[in-house]
Amino acid sequence: MSSRQVVKKIFANFENSNDGVIRQGITKSDHELLDPFVSLAEFSVSPPGGFRDHPHRGFESVTYMLEGGLIHQDFNGNKGTVHEGDVLWTTAGRGIIHSEMPKEHTNIGLQLWVNLPSSDKMIDPANVEISSSEMPVAYEEGVEVKVIAGVSMGVQSPFYTRTPIMFLDIILQPRSQTHQTIPETWTAFAYVLDGNEGVFGSSDSYAVQAHTLVVFGTGDEVSVWNTSNYRPLRFLLIAGEPIGESVVQHGPFVMNTQAEIDRTIWDYRNGQNGFEMAN
């Protein structure tokens, strides 16, 4: 096995808005380094905030609830609620307009945007709710892995994105370690949810604090140690197969060229080609 080393660390600063508090871990400047991933945001929302009707095109999103619940509704009549531990898998494709509104009190989650190849950007939109009980969990001494997508320790998730990815929620008990296999050609990063004494890549690296995104270099294995004597470490390990195409993002739209972005804006404003319910 060839262990992946840390090549970049990004602390996700929080921004307050009328919608809620958002920590942005992946931005436009990271697109080439983190292909096929376009965005990673940790959010905290409570009424009357939330994400009211807004459009998307050209990618898939994975919304993972950490606390509370989120009520979602789209212009195709799909409506539901995802609770703590659940996932909402949204394929924006050629166009979707939806809202994501918080239940009572504080609601915390993450949303990952996964790019679609040019051949899939104009497919029909879709929504899939996945309850926490449907996701398999792998165990070994001191390690618990919820397998949202991909495989860990021989446990395979039954759910797939169109762009192949791995999405693992890992809890390391104090003084424990884990070594996760990842396809050598895939992009990989971790995002620390809780704990400030996690060591990533090699055992002599500096510890990483919560809300930090850790980007890994090449190799076929990621190693992580929890050096705390008393506090568990919780982090997401995410990897995906690079698409290798140009990326142009304009707000909620992710396409390959500026001309495609211009066309998308025109379609949305005129209620055409996937945005028929926009007006």
Phi, psi and omega in degrees: 000141177251114186282134177282134177261159180283128179249343180198145173236135181233115176277128183273095177292150180265148177234131176270139174214176177295336181283326183156196178257130183232132171253119184260114182267330179236129178235182183304325183292347182259001188301314182293318181294325189247017174313126018260017186269136186253326183203146168223121182229132171261128185235153174225116184226148174214155181302142008268014179289187180136181184247094184288178187316125179207154184264163170214155170204142165097006182204177172247148174238145176241111179257120185242118183274129179259333182201138177081217183203161181225128178265123182242148178208138178236174187284356175268004178093002177283135180211143178185183179227130173255134184251181181308128180088350180273164178233139168248117182256114184243123171262110180289319180052226185286347176161132175215145173237124183212171175231152177225107188241142185285151167283193182293159177065206183267137182231125187239138178198182176230148174231125179251130174259125179247123182295153171253144174295160183305327182290343183247359186295336183250025175285168180292145178289159180203154175229135175227124173267133178236118180282154182303325183292342180276348184265126182289155179235133178254145182228145161212176187304118177078006186226133174231127184234116172272119187264094181281320174211147180090210185218147175212130177051038178083000179261123186253132173285143177277002186249145185224143165266162179295322171270119186300128178221165168243135180219106185239136173254112190244133173243121176253124176289162180308137179064024178255166178216161177216151179227107187255129178281136179224137177309135190299329184273357185275151169284143181216143174209163174238152174229121186277121179270319184206136182109143183239014183233029175277135179244127188241142173092298177217151190293344180261012178283165176285148178291154184245136181274165179299153181070025177250136175263127184247117182264133182257150174276204185281159181143180181238014180209141174247128180248137181221138178237139170259107185272359179290146177271350188218343189245128175297155175248128177238130180209159172263136171247118187233135179215157181199159180280120181299146179270323177077027177243159177295149181234126172236117180249133173230097182057242185274008182246135180230109182231190182260334183223161177294326178298322178292324175296314179301318179294320179298315178299318179297315179301316182295314181294332183255003177064047183229164172051051178111345181245034183299337181262014184289331185257000000 
